[in-house]
Amino acid sequence: MHSHTLGRDIATLEFVHRDDTPADDLLVAELRDRLDRASMNDPLLGTVELTIGELTRLLDMYDDLDALLLSKEFLIGVQAKSIRKRNATHDAIDLALIGQSGPLADTIGSILRKG
């Protein structure tokens, strides 16, 4: 994977895996409301009941977020490795050009300085 495509890949991953559907927003809002109401009576001992469907959806949302974070971490690692490898190659060529003169050395040095 080339480093210039990784940023686009990360954005694509975010688009593909992100699930901001109104149903998720409504579920979270409803759960926050239930928590607030339960906390009003007794903030330490209040309880909030969840249906199996709500708990399943919450766990699915967590799994989706975890997968997205792992994917981003992997892509960032690949990008960092690619950049380190490119920089090491440039450094090695720069070191090889030290003390060298002529049109080829000048051309290679010019290419490396431009990035």
C-alpha positions in Angstrom: 0.0 0.0 0.0 1.4 3.4 -1.0 1.5 6.1 1.7 -0.3 8.6 -0.6 -3.4 6.3 -0.7 -3.5 5.6 3.1 -5.2 8.8 4.0 -7.9 8.2 1.5 -8.2 4.6 2.8 -8.7 5.7 6.3 -11.4 8.1 5.3 -13.1 5.3 3.3 -12.9 3.0 6.2 -14.5 5.6 8.4 -17.3 6.0 5.9 -17.8 2.2 5.4 -17.8 1.1 9.0 -19.3 4.1 10.7 -23.0 3.7 11.6 -24.6 6.9 12.6 -28.1 5.8 11.8 -31.0 7.6 13.6 -31.9 4.3 15.2 -28.5 4.2 17.0 -28.9 7.9 18.0 -32.4 7.2 19.3 -31.2 4.1 21.3 -28.4 6.1 23.0 -30.7 9.0 23.7 -33.3 6.7 25.2 -30.7 5.0 27.4 -29.3 8.3 28.6 -32.8 9.4 29.5 -33.5 6.2 31.4 -30.2 6.6 33.2 -31.0 10.2 34.2 -34.4 9.2 35.5 -33.0 6.3 37.5 -30.3 8.6 38.9 -32.8 11.2 40.1 -34.2 8.9 42.8 -31.0 7.3 44.0 -27.8 8.1 42.0 -25.9 5.1 43.5 -28.5 2.4 43.5 -30.8 3.3 40.6 -31.2 0.6 38.0 -31.9 0.7 34.3 -33.3 -2.3 32.5 -32.3 -3.2 29.0 -34.0 -5.4 26.6 -32.0 -8.2 24.9 -32.4 -6.3 21.6 -31.0 -3.1 23.2 -28.1 -4.9 24.8 -27.3 -6.7 21.5 -27.3 -3.4 19.6 -25.1 -1.7 22.2 -22.6 -4.6 22.0 -22.7 -4.5 18.2 -22.0 -0.8 18.2 -19.1 -1.5 20.5 -17.8 -4.2 18.2 -18.1 -1.9 15.2 -16.2 0.9 16.9 -13.5 -1.6 18.1 -13.1 -2.9 14.6 -12.8 0.7 13.2 -10.2 1.6 15.8 -8.2 -1.5 15.1 -8.3 -0.8 11.3 -7.2 2.8 11.8 -4.3 1.7 14.1 -3.2 -0.9 11.5 -3.4 1.7 8.6 -1.5 4.3 10.7 1.2 1.6 11.4 1.5 0.7 7.7 1.8 4.4 6.8 4.5 5.0 9.5 6.4 2.0 8.3 6.2 3.1 4.7 7.4 6.6 5.6 10.3 5.2 7.7 11.3 3.0 4.8 11.2 5.8 2.3 13.2 8.1 4.6 15.8 5.4 5.2 16.2 4.9 1.5 16.6 8.6 0.9 19.2 8.8 3.7 21.1 5.8 2.3 21.2 7.4 -1.2 22.2 10.8 0.4 25.1 9.1 2.2 26.2 7.4 -1.0 26.3 10.7 -2.8 28.6 12.4 -0.2 31.8 13.3 -1.9 30.4 12.4 -5.3 30.3 14.9 -8.1 29.0 15.0 -11.6 25.7 15.3 -13.4 24.3 12.0 -12.1 25.0 12.8 -8.5 23.6 16.3 -9.0 20.4 14.9 -10.6 19.9 12.3 -7.9 20.5 14.9 -5.1 18.1 17.2 -6.7 15.4 14.6 -6.9 15.8 13.6 -3.3 15.7 17.3 -2.1 12.4 17.8 -4.0 10.8 14.9 -2.1 
